[in-house]
């Protein structure tokens, strides 16, 4: 069972992407045999890469949150300035890692949109499945866009 604290630290992207991946895996199983092992494999790899980046993003976010909760006890002004300078550099590195992960996730989502359009065009999936999958991608994209905007401003 997941504790309340762990759930609060969990990115909103994680449960959304889990549901999306589960839905898409059901679709992949029903693709024509020739496509299951070509576009289906590529699509799965893209989803797993996206999930991997989401998990890394969550880990980096939580690592910084833990560091941020540690109170600095400074005896003199020089030490305080030095530690704050190090934390500013650490924070800049943290932002770079987060923005990099967000961009990778975004590029994977865009790739998956293209794969879905191809599957629909060749009628490997029906209109309803296409719309549901695109809705999942839209929801993830909305969250992702908000995160990119937030971290972009703080950079």
Rosetta blueprint (number, residue, H / E / L):
1 X L
2 X L
3 X L
4 X H
5 X H
6 X H
7 X H
8 X H
9 X H
10 X L
11 X L
12 X H
13 X H
14 X H
15 X H
16 X H
17 X H
18 X H
19 X H
20 X H
21 X H
22 X H
23 X H
24 X H
25 X H
26 X H
27 X H
28 X H
29 X H
30 X L
31 X L
32 X L
33 X H
34 X H
35 X H
36 X H
37 X L
38 X L
39 X H
40 X H
41 X H
42 X H
43 X H
44 X H
45 X H
46 X H
47 X H
48 X H
49 X H
50 X H
51 X H
52 X H
53 X H
54 X H
55 X H
56 X H
57 X H
58 X H
59 X H
60 X H
61 X H
62 X H
63 X H
64 X H
65 X H
66 X H
67 X H
68 X H
69 X H
70 X L
71 X L
72 X L
73 X L
74 X L
75 X L
76 X L
77 X H
78 X H
79 X H
80 X H
81 X H
82 X H
83 X H
84 X H
85 X H
86 X H
87 X H
88 X H
89 X H
90 X H
91 X H
92 X H
93 X H
94 X H
95 X H
96 X H
97 X H
98 X H
99 X H
100 X H
101 X H
102 X H
103 X H
104 X H
105 X H
106 X H
107 X H
108 X H
109 X H
110 X H
111 X H
112 X H
113 X H
114 X H
115 X H
116 X H
117 X H
118 X H
119 X H
120 X H
121 X H
122 X L
123 X L
124 X L
125 X L
126 X L
127 X H
128 X H
129 X H
130 X H
131 X H
132 X H
133 X H
134 X H
135 X H
136 X H
137 X H
138 X H
139 X H
140 X H
141 X H
142 X H
143 X H
144 X H
145 X H
146 X H
147 X H
148 X H
149 X H
150 X H
151 X H
152 X H
153 X H
154 X L
155 X L
